Amino acid sequence: QCHRSFNALTDTPLAFIRLREKWLPFLQCMLGSMTVRAAAETTGIHRNTSFRWRHRFLAMAKDDRPKPLSGIVEADETYLLE
């Protein structure tokens, strides 16, 4: 009714980020503890883009926490082959 389009990234930190083919290499740079400038040079993006992406990806990781267990929790034994 509102004549707007929505997709899986709507209302997420990844909305409106372009160059999707460079997201994975950029995340690998982040996991490798590269600086903003080094990640920008490695992936071929501007350093301002690298800075902005870093904050968006970190914002997503901050909210991605498992929910704490509550109520009755049961754990079964584990068998390991030695």
PDB file with SEQRES, HELIX, SHEET and CRYST1 records, atoms N, CA, C and O in Angstrom:
SEQRES   1 A   82  GLN CYS HIS ARG SER PHE ASN ALA LEU THR ASP THR PRO          
SEQRES   2 A   82  LEU ALA PHE ILE ARG LEU ARG GLU LYS TRP LEU PRO PHE          
SEQRES   3 A   82  LEU GLN CYS MET LEU GLY SER MET THR VAL ARG ALA ALA          
SEQRES   4 A   82  ALA GLU THR THR GLY ILE HIS ARG ASN THR SER PHE ARG          
SEQRES   5 A   82  TRP ARG HIS ARG PHE LEU ALA MET ALA LYS ASP ASP ARG          
SEQRES   6 A   82  PRO LYS PRO LEU SER GLY ILE VAL GLU ALA ASP GLU THR          
SEQRES   7 A   82  TYR LEU LEU GLU                                              
HELIX    1 AA1 ARG A   20  LYS A   22  5                                   3    
HELIX    2 AA2 TRP A   23  LEU A   31  1                                   9    
HELIX    3 AA3 VAL A   36  THR A   43  1                                   8    
HELIX    4 AA4 ARG A   47  ASP A   63  1                                  17    
CRYST1    1.000    1.000    1.000  90.00  90.00  90.00 P 1           1          
ATOM      1  N   GLN A   1       0.806  -1.205   0.000  1.00  0.00           N  
ATOM      2  CA  GLN A   1       0.000   0.000   0.000  1.00  0.00           C  
ATOM      3  C   GLN A   1       0.848   1.268   0.000  1.00  0.00           C  
ATOM      4  O   GLN A   1       0.469   2.267  -0.611  1.00  0.00           O  
ATOM      5  N   CYS A   2       1.986   1.233   0.679  1.00  0.00           N  
ATOM      6  CA  CYS A   2       2.785   2.453   0.783  1.00  0.00           C  
ATOM      7  C   CYS A   2       3.682   2.663  -0.436  1.00  0.00           C  
ATOM      8  O   CYS A   2       4.338   3.700  -0.540  1.00  0.00           O  
ATOM      9  N   HIS A   3       3.723   1.694  -1.367  1.00  0.00           N  
ATOM     10  CA  HIS A   3       4.506   1.789  -2.595  1.00  0.00           C  
ATOM     11  C   HIS A   3       6.006   1.868  -2.319  1.00  0.00           C  
ATOM     12  O   HIS A   3       6.743   2.496  -3.079  1.00  0.00           O  
ATOM     13  N   ARG A   4       6.450   1.250  -1.266  1.00  0.00           N  
ATOM     14  CA  ARG A   4       7.877   1.186  -0.947  1.00  0.00           C  
ATOM     15  C   ARG A   4       8.332  -0.254  -1.088  1.00  0.00           C  
ATOM     16  O   ARG A   4       7.528  -1.182  -0.989  1.00  0.00           O  
ATOM     17  N   SER A   5       9.616  -0.437  -1.318  1.00  0.00           N  
ATOM     18  CA  SER A   5      10.146  -1.800  -1.437  1.00  0.00           C  
ATOM     19  C   SER A   5      10.980  -2.133  -0.207  1.00  0.00           C  
ATOM     20  O   SER A   5      11.602  -1.262   0.402  1.00  0.00           O  
ATOM     21  N   PHE A   6      10.978  -3.401   0.137  1.00  0.00           N  
ATOM     22  CA  PHE A   6      11.710  -3.875   1.296  1.00  0.00           C  
ATOM     23  C   PHE A   6      12.479  -5.127   0.896  1.00  0.00           C  
ATOM     24  O   PHE A   6      12.075  -5.848  -0.016  1.00  0.00           O  
ATOM     25  N   ASN A   7      13.595  -5.381   1.587  1.00  0.00           N  
ATOM     26  CA  ASN A   7      14.342  -6.611   1.366  1.00  0.00           C  
ATOM     27  C   ASN A   7      14.887  -7.100   2.705  1.00  0.00           C  
ATOM     28  O   ASN A   7      14.557  -6.545   3.754  1.00  0.00           O  
ATOM     29  N   ALA A   8      15.710  -8.127   2.668  1.00  0.00           N  
ATOM     30  CA  ALA A   8      16.223  -8.727   3.901  1.00  0.00           C  
ATOM     31  C   ALA A   8      17.112  -7.768   4.694  1.00  0.00           C  
ATOM     32  O   ALA A   8      17.279  -7.948   5.901  1.00  0.00           O  
ATOM     33  N   LEU A   9      17.677  -6.769   4.051  1.00  0.00           N  
ATOM     34  CA  LEU A   9      18.586  -5.844   4.733  1.00  0.00           C  
ATOM     35  C   LEU A   9      17.888  -4.581   5.249  1.00  0.00           C  
ATOM     36  O   LEU A   9      18.524  -3.763   5.914  1.00  0.00           O  
ATOM     37  N   THR A  10      16.622  -4.409   4.963  1.00  0.00           N  
ATOM     38  CA  THR A  10      15.884  -3.237   5.420  1.00  0.00           C  
ATOM     39  C   THR A  10      15.889  -3.175   6.946  1.00  0.00           C  
ATOM     40  O   THR A  10      15.656  -4.176   7.623  1.00  0.00           O  
ATOM     41  N   ASP A  11      16.158  -1.986   7.472  1.00  0.00           N  
ATOM     42  CA  ASP A  11      16.233  -1.747   8.926  1.00  0.00           C  
ATOM     43  C   ASP A  11      17.358  -2.517   9.600  1.00  0.00           C  
ATOM     44  O   ASP A  11      17.249  -2.851  10.780  1.00  0.00           O  
ATOM     45  N   THR A  12      18.422  -2.802   8.889  1.00  0.00           N  
ATOM     46  CA  THR A  12      19.615  -3.406   9.470  1.00  0.00           C  
ATOM     47  C   THR A  12      20.782  -2.462   9.228  1.00  0.00           C  
ATOM     48  O   THR A  12      20.680  -1.569   8.387  1.00  0.00           O  
ATOM     49  N   PRO A  13      21.890  -2.639   9.945  1.00  0.00           N  
ATOM     50  CA  PRO A  13      23.061  -1.788   9.687  1.00  0.00           C  
ATOM     51  C   PRO A  13      23.623  -1.952   8.269  1.00  0.00           C  
ATOM     52  O   PRO A  13      24.369  -1.090   7.804  1.00  0.00           O  
ATOM     53  N   LEU A  14      23.280  -3.035   7.582  1.00  0.00           N  
ATOM     54  CA  LEU A  14      23.793  -3.253   6.240  1.00  0.00           C  
ATOM     55  C   LEU A  14      22.949  -2.603   5.147  1.00  0.00           C  
ATOM     56  O   LEU A  14      23.306  -2.672   3.971  1.00  0.00           O  
ATOM     57  N   ALA A  15      21.851  -1.982   5.515  1.00  0.00           N  
ATOM     58  CA  ALA A  15      21.000  -1.332   4.518  1.00  0.00           C  
ATOM     59  C   ALA A  15      21.760  -0.195   3.844  1.00  0.00           C  
ATOM     60  O   ALA A  15      22.461   0.572   4.504  1.00  0.00           O  
ATOM     61  N   PHE A  16      21.619  -0.095   2.548  1.00  0.00           N  
ATOM     62  CA  PHE A  16      22.204   0.965   1.721  1.00  0.00           C  
ATOM     63  C   PHE A  16      23.716   0.901   1.587  1.00  0.00           C  
ATOM     64  O   PHE A  16      24.316   1.856   1.094  1.00  0.00           O  
ATOM     65  N   ILE A  17      24.351  -0.176   2.002  1.00  0.00           N  
ATOM     66  CA  ILE A  17      25.790  -0.336   1.773  1.00  0.00           C  
ATOM     67  C   ILE A  17      25.962  -0.977   0.404  1.00  0.00           C  
ATOM     68  O   ILE A  17      25.356  -2.008   0.113  1.00  0.00           O  
ATOM     69  N   ARG A  18      26.771  -0.375  -0.417  1.00  0.00           N  
ATOM     70  CA  ARG A  18      27.018  -0.893  -1.762  1.00  0.00           C  
ATOM     71  C   ARG A  18      28.278  -1.743  -1.769  1.00  0.00           C  
ATOM     72  O   ARG A  18      28.864  -2.001  -0.717  1.00  0.00           O  
ATOM     73  N   LEU A  19      28.687  -2.168  -2.924  1.00  0.00           N  
ATOM     74  CA  LEU A  19      29.902  -2.977  -3.112  1.00  0.00           C  
ATOM     75  C   LEU A  19      29.840  -4.268  -2.301  1.00  0.00           C  
ATOM     76  O   LEU A  19      30.782  -4.604  -1.583  1.00  0.00           O  
ATOM     77  N   ARG A  20      28.733  -4.983  -2.419  1.00  0.00           N  
ATOM     78  CA  ARG A  20      28.537  -6.198  -1.623  1.00  0.00           C  
ATOM     79  C   ARG A  20      29.604  -7.244  -1.860  1.00  0.00           C  
ATOM     80  O   ARG A  20      29.872  -8.058  -0.976  1.00  0.00           O  
ATOM     81  N   GLU A  21      30.222  -7.245  -3.035  1.00  0.00           N  
ATOM     82  CA  GLU A  21      31.268  -8.227  -3.321  1.00  0.00           C  
ATOM     83  C   GLU A  21      32.533  -7.979  -2.496  1.00  0.00           C  
ATOM     84  O   GLU A  21      33.410  -8.841  -2.431  1.00  0.00           O  
ATOM     85  N   LYS A  22      32.631  -6.811  -1.871  1.00  0.00           N  
ATOM     86  CA  LYS A  22      33.811  -6.486  -1.053  1.00  0.00           C  
ATOM     87  C   LYS A  22      33.566  -6.654   0.435  1.00  0.00           C  
ATOM     88  O   LYS A  22      34.481  -6.454   1.234  1.00  0.00           O  
ATOM     89  N   TRP A  23      32.339  -7.020   0.827  1.00  0.00           N  
ATOM     90  CA  TRP A  23      32.030  -7.191   2.249  1.00  0.00           C  
ATOM     91  C   TRP A  23      32.848  -8.312   2.867  1.00  0.00           C  
ATOM     92  O   TRP A  23      33.449  -8.122   3.924  1.00  0.00           O  
ATOM     93  N   LEU A  24      32.884  -9.464   2.236  1.00  0.00           N  
ATOM     94  CA  LEU A  24      33.591 -10.614   2.804  1.00  0.00           C  
ATOM     95  C   LEU A  24      35.091 -10.357   2.916  1.00  0.00           C  
ATOM     96  O   LEU A  24      35.664 -10.626   3.972  1.00  0.00           O  
ATOM     97  N   PRO A  25      35.762  -9.843   1.864  1.00  0.00           N  
ATOM     98  CA  PRO A  25      37.182  -9.513   2.034  1.00  0.00           C  
ATOM     99  C   PRO A  25      37.411  -8.478   3.131  1.00  0.00           C  
ATOM    100  O   PRO A  25      38.409  -8.540   3.850  1.00  0.00           O  
ATOM    101  N   PHE A  26      36.483  -7.525   3.257  1.00  0.00           N  
ATOM    102  CA  PHE A  26      36.633  -6.520   4.310  1.00  0.00           C  
ATOM    103  C   PHE A  26      36.495  -7.153   5.695  1.00  0.00           C  
ATOM    104  O   PHE A  26      37.251  -6.819   6.607  1.00  0.00           O  
ATOM    105  N   LEU A  27      35.537  -8.058   5.855  1.00  0.00           N  
ATOM    106  CA  LEU A  27      35.378  -8.748   7.139  1.00  0.00           C  
ATOM    107  C   LEU A  27      36.599  -9.594   7.471  1.00  0.00           C  
ATOM    108  O   LEU A  27      36.985  -9.695   8.636  1.00  0.00           O  
ATOM    109  N   GLN A  28      37.207 -10.201   6.461  1.00  0.00           N  
ATOM    110  CA  GLN A  28      38.434 -10.965   6.692  1.00  0.00           C  
ATOM    111  C   GLN A  28      39.552 -10.045   7.167  1.00  0.00           C  
ATOM    112  O   GLN A  28      40.360 -10.436   8.009  1.00  0.00           O  
ATOM    113  N   CYS A  29      39.604  -8.833   6.638  1.00  0.00           N  
ATOM    114  CA  CYS A  29      40.586  -7.849   7.108  1.00  0.00           C  
ATOM    115  C   CYS A  29      40.312  -7.476   8.562  1.00  0.00           C  
ATOM    116  O   CYS A  29      41.237  -7.343   9.363  1.00  0.00           O  
ATOM    117  N   MET A  30      39.026  -7.307   8.897  1.00  0.00           N  
ATOM    118  CA  MET A  30      38.683  -6.986  10.285  1.00  0.00           C  
ATOM    119  C   MET A  30      39.076  -8.118  11.221  1.00  0.00           C  
ATOM    120  O   MET A  30      39.620  -7.878  12.298  1.00  0.00           O  
ATOM    121  N   LEU A  31      38.799  -9.357  10.810  1.00  0.00           N  
ATOM    122  CA  LEU A  31      39.165 -10.499  11.655  1.00  0.00           C  
ATOM    123  C   LEU A  31      40.677 -10.634  11.786  1.00  0.00           C  
ATOM    124  O   LEU A  31      41.176 -11.175  12.772  1.00  0.00           O  
ATOM    125  N   GLY A  32      41.400 -10.141  10.790  1.00  0.00           N  
ATOM    126  CA  GLY A  32      42.861 -10.155  10.847  1.00  0.00           C  
ATOM    127  C   GLY A  32      43.438  -8.972  11.599  1.00  0.00           C  
ATOM    128  O   GLY A  32      44.654  -8.778  11.604  1.00  0.00           O  
ATOM    129  N   SER A  33      42.589  -8.177  12.235  1.00  0.00           N  
ATOM    130  CA  SER A  33      42.986  -7.008  13.044  1.00  0.00           C  
ATOM    131  C   SER A  33      43.760  -5.976  12.240  1.00  0.00           C  
ATOM    132  O   SER A  33      44.684  -5.342  12.750  1.00  0.00           O  
ATOM    133  N   MET A  34      43.378  -5.811  10.979  1.00  0.00           N  
ATOM    134  CA  MET A  34      44.021  -4.796  10.149  1.00  0.00           C  
ATOM    135  C   MET A  34      43.468  -3.424  10.506  1.00  0.00           C  
ATOM    136  O   MET A  34      42.341  -3.307  10.988  1.00  0.00           O  
ATOM    137  N   THR A  35      44.254  -2.400  10.271  1.00  0.00           N  
ATOM    138  CA  THR A  35      43.803  -1.034  10.514  1.00  0.00           C  
ATOM    139  C   THR A  35      42.777  -0.645   9.457  1.00  0.00           C  
ATOM    140  O   THR A  35      42.605  -1.339   8.455  1.00  0.00           O  
ATOM    141  N   VAL A  36      42.101   0.469   9.693  1.00  0.00           N  
ATOM    142  CA  VAL A  36      41.099   0.956   8.751  1.00  0.00           C  
ATOM    143  C   VAL A  36      41.752   1.239   7.405  1.00  0.00           C  
ATOM    144  O   VAL A  36      41.209   0.872   6.363  1.00  0.00           O  
ATOM    145  N   ARG A  37      42.905   1.885   7.418  1.00  0.00           N  
ATOM    146  CA  ARG A  37      43.593   2.222   6.162  1.00  0.00           C  
ATOM    147  C   ARG A  37      44.096   0.974   5.447  1.00  0.00           C  
ATOM    148  O   ARG A  37      43.985   0.875   4.225  1.00  0.00           O  
ATOM    149  N   ALA A  38      44.643   0.030   6.188  1.00  0.00           N  
ATOM    150  CA  ALA A  38      45.147  -1.195   5.561  1.00  0.00           C  
ATOM    151  C   ALA A  38      44.003  -2.009   4.958  1.00  0.00           C  
ATOM    152  O   ALA A  38      44.144  -2.574   3.874  1.00  0.00           O  
ATOM    153  N   ALA A  39      42.880  -2.068   5.657  1.00  0.00           N  
ATOM    154  CA  ALA A  39      41.719  -2.783   5.125  1.00  0.00           C  
ATOM    155  C   ALA A  39      41.193  -2.092   3.873  1.00  0.00           C  
ATOM    156  O   ALA A  39      40.766  -2.760   2.931  1.00  0.00           O  
ATOM    157  N   ALA A  40      41.218  -0.775   3.853  1.00  0.00           N  
ATOM    158  CA  ALA A  40      40.771  -0.030   2.682  1.00  0.00           C  
ATOM    159  C   ALA A  40      41.672  -0.303   1.486  1.00  0.00           C  
ATOM    160  O   ALA A  40      41.180  -0.516   0.378  1.00  0.00           O  
ATOM    161  N   GLU A  41      42.975  -0.300   1.695  1.00  0.00           N  
ATOM    162  CA  GLU A  41      43.920  -0.575   0.607  1.00  0.00           C  
ATOM    163  C   GLU A  41      43.780  -2.000   0.102  1.00  0.00           C  
ATOM    164  O   GLU A  41      43.841  -2.237  -1.104  1.00  0.00           O  
ATOM    165  N   THR A  42      43.593  -2.947   1.005  1.00  0.00           N  
ATOM    166  CA  THR A  42      43.493  -4.351   0.626  1.00  0.00           C  
ATOM    167  C   THR A  42      42.231  -4.625  -0.185  1.00  0.00           C  
ATOM    168  O   THR A  42      42.275  -5.375  -1.161  1.00  0.00           O  
ATOM    169  N   THR A  43      41.118  -4.033   0.202  1.00  0.00           N  
ATOM    170  CA  THR A  43      39.849  -4.309  -0.466  1.00  0.00           C  
ATOM    171  C   THR A  43      39.550  -3.348  -1.610  1.00  0.00           C  
ATOM    172  O   THR A  43      38.626  -3.586  -2.387  1.00  0.00           O  
ATOM    173  N   GLY A  44      40.316  -2.268  -1.724  1.00  0.00           N  
ATOM    174  CA  GLY A  44      40.110  -1.329  -2.818  1.00  0.00           C  
ATOM    175  C   GLY A  44      38.962  -0.365  -2.595  1.00  0.00           C  
ATOM    176  O   GLY A  44      38.288   0.034  -3.544  1.00  0.00           O  
ATOM    177  N   ILE A  45      38.736   0.012  -1.341  1.00  0.00           N  
ATOM    178  CA  ILE A  45      37.707   0.998  -1.026  1.00  0.00           C  
ATOM    179  C   ILE A  45      38.376   2.212  -0.393  1.00  0.00           C  
ATOM    180  O   ILE A  45      39.544   2.146  -0.010  1.00  0.00           O  
ATOM    181  N   HIS A  46      37.657   3.301  -0.282  1.00  0.00           N  
ATOM    182  CA  HIS A  46      38.190   4.517   0.336  1.00  0.00           C  
ATOM    183  C   HIS A  46      38.291   4.321   1.842  1.00  0.00           C  
ATOM    184  O   HIS A  46      37.526   3.554   2.425  1.00  0.00           O  
ATOM    185  N   ARG A  47      39.221   5.004   2.460  1.00  0.00           N  
ATOM    186  CA  ARG A  47      39.408   4.829   3.913  1.00  0.00           C  
ATOM    187  C   ARG A  47      38.193   5.305   4.701  1.00  0.00           C  
ATOM    188  O   ARG A  47      37.909   4.756   5.766  1.00  0.00           O  
ATOM    189  N   ASN A  48      37.466   6.312   4.210  1.00  0.00           N  
ATOM    190  CA  ASN A  48      36.239   6.743   4.888  1.00  0.00           C  
ATOM    191  C   ASN A  48      35.170   5.659   4.823  1.00  0.00           C  
ATOM    192  O   ASN A  48      34.426   5.459   5.783  1.00  0.00           O  
ATOM    193  N   THR A  49      35.093   4.964   3.701  1.00  0.00           N  
ATOM    194  CA  THR A  49      34.162   3.847   3.556  1.00  0.00           C  
ATOM    195  C   THR A  49      34.547   2.728   4.506  1.00  0.00           C  
ATOM    196  O   THR A  49      33.689   2.113   5.138  1.00  0.00           O  
ATOM    197  N   SER A  50      35.841   2.469   4.601  1.00  0.00           N  
ATOM    198  CA  SER A  50      36.328   1.435   5.513  1.00  0.00           C  
ATOM    199  C   SER A  50      35.948   1.750   6.953  1.00  0.00           C  
ATOM    200  O   SER A  50      35.521   0.864   7.694  1.00  0.00           O  
ATOM    201  N   PHE A  51      36.098   2.991   7.346  1.00  0.00           N  
ATOM    202  CA  PHE A  51      35.737   3.420   8.702  1.00  0.00           C  
ATOM    203  C   PHE A  51      34.242   3.224   8.952  1.00  0.00           C  
ATOM    204  O   PHE A  51      33.838   2.687   9.984  1.00  0.00           O  
ATOM    205  N   ARG A  52      33.427   3.669   7.987  1.00  0.00           N  
ATOM    206  CA  ARG A  52      31.980   3.549   8.125  1.00  0.00           C  
ATOM    207  C   ARG A  52      31.547   2.097   8.173  1.00  0.00           C  
ATOM    208  O   ARG A  52      30.710   1.729   8.997  1.00  0.00           O  
ATOM    209  N   TRP A  53      32.110   1.257   7.293  1.00  0.00           N  
ATOM    210  CA  TRP A  53      31.768  -0.162   7.281  1.00  0.00           C  
ATOM    211  C   TRP A  53      32.144  -0.829   8.587  1.00  0.00           C  
ATOM    212  O   TRP A  53      31.381  -1.634   9.120  1.00  0.00           O  
ATOM    213  N   ARG A  54      33.319  -0.499   9.107  1.00  0.00           N  
ATOM    214  CA  ARG A  54      33.760  -1.120  10.360  1.00  0.00           C  
ATOM    215  C   ARG A  54      32.740  -0.875  11.463  1.00  0.00           C  
ATOM    216  O   ARG A  54      32.392  -1.790  12.209  1.00  0.00           O  
ATOM    217  N   HIS A  55      32.268   0.346  11.562  1.00  0.00           N  
ATOM    218  CA  HIS A  55      31.297   0.664  12.614  1.00  0.00           C  
ATOM    219  C   HIS A  55      29.956  -0.017  12.370  1.00  0.00           C  
ATOM    220  O   HIS A  55      29.292  -0.424  13.323  1.00  0.00           O  
ATOM    221  N   ARG A  56      29.555  -0.146  11.133  1.00  0.00           N  
ATOM    222  CA  ARG A  56      28.295  -0.840  10.853  1.00  0.00           C  
ATOM    223  C   ARG A  56      28.399  -2.326  11.173  1.00  0.00           C  
ATOM    224  O   ARG A  56      27.492  -2.894  11.782  1.00  0.00           O  
ATOM    225  N   PHE A  57      29.499  -2.960  10.766  1.00  0.00           N  
ATOM    226  CA  PHE A  57      29.660  -4.392  11.035  1.00  0.00           C  
ATOM    227  C   PHE A  57      29.795  -4.655  12.537  1.00  0.00           C  
ATOM    228  O   PHE A  57      29.270  -5.645  13.046  1.00  0.00           O  
ATOM    229  N   LEU A  58      30.493  -3.772  13.238  1.00  0.00           N  
ATOM    230  CA  LEU A  58      30.620  -3.939  14.689  1.00  0.00           C  
ATOM    231  C   LEU A  58      29.284  -3.731  15.389  1.00  0.00           C  
ATOM    232  O   LEU A  58      29.009  -4.379  16.398  1.00  0.00           O  
ATOM    233  N   ALA A  59      28.454  -2.837  14.866  1.00  0.00           N  
ATOM    234  CA  ALA A  59      27.126  -2.634  15.448  1.00  0.00           C  
ATOM    235  C   ALA A  59      26.283  -3.893  15.320  1.00  0.00           C  
ATOM    236  O   ALA A  59      25.504  -4.216  16.218  1.00  0.00           O  
ATOM    237  N   MET A  60      26.434  -4.601  14.214  1.00  0.00           N  
ATOM    238  CA  MET A  60      25.699  -5.856  14.044  1.00  0.00           C  
ATOM    239  C   MET A  60      26.205  -6.927  15.005  1.00  0.00           C  
ATOM    240  O   MET A  60      25.411  -7.666  15.587  1.00  0.00           O  
ATOM    241  N   ALA A  61      27.524  -7.011  15.174  1.00  0.00           N  
ATOM    242  CA  ALA A  61      28.097  -8.031  16.047  1.00  0.00           C  
ATOM    243  C   ALA A  61      27.740  -7.772  17.506  1.00  0.00           C  
ATOM    244  O   ALA A  61      27.594  -8.712  18.288  1.00  0.00           O  
ATOM    245  N   LYS A  62      27.600  -6.510  17.871  1.00  0.00           N  
ATOM    246  CA  LYS A  62      27.272  -6.163  19.255  1.00  0.00           C  
ATOM    247  C   LYS A  62      25.914  -6.719  19.668  1.00  0.00           C  
ATOM    248  O   LYS A  62      25.732  -7.162  20.802  1.00  0.00           O  
ATOM    249  N   ASP A  63      24.966  -6.692  18.738  1.00  0.00           N  
ATOM    250  CA  ASP A  63      23.606  -7.128  19.042  1.00  0.00           C  
ATOM    251  C   ASP A  63      23.391  -8.619  18.832  1.00  0.00           C  
ATOM    252  O   ASP A  63      22.333  -9.143  19.180  1.00  0.00           O  
ATOM    253  N   ASP A  64      24.374  -9.308  18.269  1.00  0.00           N  
ATOM    254  CA  ASP A  64      24.222 -10.731  17.953  1.00  0.00           C  
ATOM    255  C   ASP A  64      24.737 -11.577  19.122  1.00  0.00           C  
ATOM    256  O   ASP A  64      25.813 -12.169  19.041  1.00  0.00           O  
ATOM    257  N   ARG A  65      23.986 -11.626  20.170  1.00  0.00           N  
ATOM    258  CA  ARG A  65      24.343 -12.393  21.369  1.00  0.00           C  
ATOM    259  C   ARG A  65      23.313 -13.487  21.587  1.00  0.00           C  
ATOM    260  O   ARG A  65      22.125 -13.276  21.345  1.00  0.00           O  
ATOM    261  N   PRO A  66      23.751 -14.653  22.039  1.00  0.00           N  
ATOM    262  CA  PRO A  66      22.764 -15.688  22.348  1.00  0.00           C  
ATOM    263  C   PRO A  66      21.926 -15.292  23.558  1.00  0.00           C  
ATOM    264  O   PRO A  66      22.409 -14.626  24.473  1.00  0.00           O  
ATOM    265  N   LYS A  67      20.684 -15.706  23.546  1.00  0.00           N  
ATOM    266  CA  LYS A  67      19.804 -15.390  24.664  1.00  0.00           C  
ATOM    267  C   LYS A  67      20.208 -16.235  25.869  1.00  0.00           C  
ATOM    268  O   LYS A  67      20.550 -17.406  25.706  1.00  0.00           O  
ATOM    269  N   PRO A  68      20.176 -15.670  27.064  1.00  0.00           N  
ATOM    270  CA  PRO A  68      20.536 -16.446  28.246  1.00  0.00           C  
ATOM    271  C   PRO A  68      19.523 -17.561  28.503  1.00  0.00           C  
ATOM    272  O   PRO A  68      18.331 -17.414  28.234  1.00  0.00           O  
ATOM    273  N   LEU A  69      20.015 -18.657  29.019  1.00  0.00           N  
ATOM    274  CA  LEU A  69      19.141 -19.779  29.355  1.00  0.00           C  
ATOM    275  C   LEU A  69      18.315 -19.429  30.584  1.00  0.00           C  
ATOM    276  O   LEU A  69      18.777 -18.740  31.493  1.00  0.00           O  
ATOM    277  N   SER A  70      17.098 -19.917  30.586  1.00  0.00           N  
ATOM    278  CA  SER A  70      16.246 -19.689  31.747  1.00  0.00           C  
ATOM    279  C   SER A  70      15.338 -20.896  31.920  1.00  0.00           C  
ATOM    280  O   SER A  70      15.163 -21.702  31.006  1.00  0.00           O  
ATOM    281  N   GLY A  71      14.782 -20.999  33.078  1.00  0.00           N  
ATOM    282  CA  GLY A  71      13.905 -22.136  33.354  1.00  0.00           C  
ATOM    283  C   GLY A  71      14.725 -23.387  33.638  1.00  0.00           C  
ATOM    284  O   GLY A  71      15.829 -23.310  34.177  1.00  0.00           O  
ATOM    285  N   ILE A  72      14.177 -24.530  33.274  1.00  0.00           N  
ATOM    286  CA  ILE A  72      14.862 -25.802  33.504  1.00  0.00           C  
ATOM    287  C   ILE A  72      15.774 -26.087  32.319  1.00  0.00           C  
ATOM    288  O   ILE A  72      15.336 -26.091  31.168  1.00  0.00           O  
ATOM    289  N   VAL A  73      17.046 -26.325  32.616  1.00  0.00           N  
ATOM    290  CA  VAL A  73      18.025 -26.626  31.575  1.00  0.00           C  
ATOM    291  C   VAL A  73      18.579 -28.008  31.853  1.00  0.00           C  
ATOM    292  O   VAL A  73      19.010 -28.299  32.968  1.00  0.00           O  
ATOM    293  N   GLU A  74      18.568 -28.862  30.834  1.00  0.00           N  
ATOM    294  CA  GLU A  74      19.099 -30.216  30.987  1.00  0.00           C  
ATOM    295  C   GLU A  74      20.278 -30.402  30.061  1.00  0.00           C  
ATOM    296  O   GLU A  74      20.270 -29.916  28.930  1.00  0.00           O  
ATOM    297  N   ALA A  75      21.285 -31.097  30.530  1.00  0.00           N  
ATOM    298  CA  ALA A  75      22.456 -31.411  29.706  1.00  0.00           C  
ATOM    299  C   ALA A  75      22.652 -32.914  29.729  1.00  0.00           C  
ATOM    300  O   ALA A  75      22.590 -33.544  30.785  1.00  0.00           O  
ATOM    301  N   ASP A  76      22.884 -33.475  28.569  1.00  0.00           N  
ATOM    302  CA  ASP A  76      23.072 -34.908  28.442  1.00  0.00           C  
ATOM    303  C   ASP A  76      24.573 -35.199  28.400  1.00  0.00           C  
ATOM    304  O   ASP A  76      25.373 -34.299  28.144  1.00  0.00           O  
ATOM    305  N   GLU A  77      24.962 -36.471  28.656  1.00  0.00           N  
ATOM    306  CA  GLU A  77      26.362 -36.824  28.630  1.00  0.00           C  
ATOM    307  C   GLU A  77      26.852 -36.874  27.182  1.00  0.00           C  
ATOM    308  O   GLU A  77      26.082 -37.065  26.241  1.00  0.00           O  
ATOM    309  N   THR A  78      28.155 -36.695  27.050  1.00  0.00           N  
ATOM    310  CA  THR A  78      28.782 -36.753  25.726  1.00  0.00           C  
ATOM    311  C   THR A  78      29.788 -37.879  25.723  1.00  0.00           C  
ATOM    312  O   THR A  78      30.564 -38.038  26.665  1.00  0.00           O  
ATOM    313  N   TYR A  79      29.770 -38.667  24.649  1.00  0.00           N  
ATOM    314  CA  TYR A  79      30.713 -39.768  24.503  1.00  0.00           C  
ATOM    315  C   TYR A  79      31.755 -39.400  23.471  1.00  0.00           C  
ATOM    316  O   TYR A  79      31.424 -38.945  22.376  1.00  0.00           O  
ATOM    317  N   LEU A  80      33.014 -39.599  23.820  1.00  0.00           N  
ATOM    318  CA  LEU A  80      34.120 -39.315  22.910  1.00  0.00           C  
ATOM    319  C   LEU A  80      34.881 -40.599  22.647  1.00  0.00           C  
ATOM    320  O   LEU A  80      35.163 -41.355  23.576  1.00  0.00           O  
ATOM    321  N   LEU A  81      35.214 -40.853  21.393  1.00  0.00           N  
ATOM    322  CA  LEU A  81      35.995 -42.020  21.014  1.00  0.00           C  
ATOM    323  C   LEU A  81      37.457 -41.748  21.313  1.00  0.00           C  
ATOM    324  O   LEU A  81      38.005 -40.747  20.851  1.00  0.00           O  
ATOM    325  N   GLU A  82      38.100 -42.626  22.084  1.00  0.00           N  
ATOM    326  CA  GLU A  82      39.514 -42.437  22.410  1.00  0.00           C  
ATOM    327  C   GLU A  82      40.347 -43.482  21.721  1.00  0.00           C  
ATOM    328  O   GLU A  82      41.569 -43.494  21.870  1.00  0.00           O  
TER     329      GLU A  82                                                      
END                                                                             
